[in-house]
Amino acid sequence: MNCSRFAICVLAAAAVFMPMRVRAQAEPSGYQDKAALWVGADYANFSASFPYQSGNRLSGISTFADFNWSTHLSVEGEAQFLHWGGFESDSENSYLAGPRYRFNRIGPLRPYVKTLIGIGHIHFPYDIGDATYFAVAPGAGAAYHLRHRWLIRAEYEYQFWLNSPGYAGQPDHPFRPNGFKVGLAFRP
């Protein structure tokens, strides 16, 4: 009789604790950060490269898409349009893409670094012309997860526009737009 009570207690305990163990092994928690597409937009405020030493700042919007293909590595593409606050209607646009490395989370915060390449386009003041240059843009930032499909991000980006001109009678000054972006992203 003691053996049968013991067997019933073991079976009852197994019946109670077995479902909890099965629920604890949910598959999405182990694969949550892998392959995901994020799309979004940023407000950008950059130090303009033109005119030289002017302290002029340009503002505008930036759109981006990030494809996270592993826990730490992703590919980002962005298009940036700086058209507000320019000197005599100058503007700067850039179209960039490249790798991004995401560090481990610190709570809901996820820091990252990136290096993008592409082209930078400037419209000079007084409508004197336009020019396009090869651009390399390292950057760093962090994403703050609001909900499962929403995040806010902030970053700093420094662009090097290679082979951009110096100015006659001035020190060598290739274009180096740089500044901050703050935006919102959504995972469809």
HELIX and SHEET records of a PDB file:
HELIX    1   1 ASN A    2  ARG A   23  1                                  22    
HELIX    2   2 GLU A   27  TYR A   31  1                                   5    
HELIX    3   3 PHE A   87  SER A   89  5                                   3    
HELIX    4   4 PRO A  125  ASP A  127  5                                   3    
SHEET    1   A 9 PHE A 160  LEU A 162  0                                        
SHEET    2   A 9 ASP A 130  HIS A 145 -1                                        
SHEET    3   A 9 LEU A 109  HIS A 123 -1                                        
SHEET    4   A 9 SER A  91  ARG A 102 -1                                        
SHEET    5   A 9 LEU A  73  TRP A  84 -1                                        
SHEET    6   A 9 ARG A  57  ASN A  68 -1                                        
SHEET    7   A 9 ALA A  36  SER A  47 -1                                        
SHEET    8   A 9 ASN A 178  PHE A 186 -1                                        
SHEET    9   A 9 TRP A 150  TYR A 158 -1                                        
END                                                                             
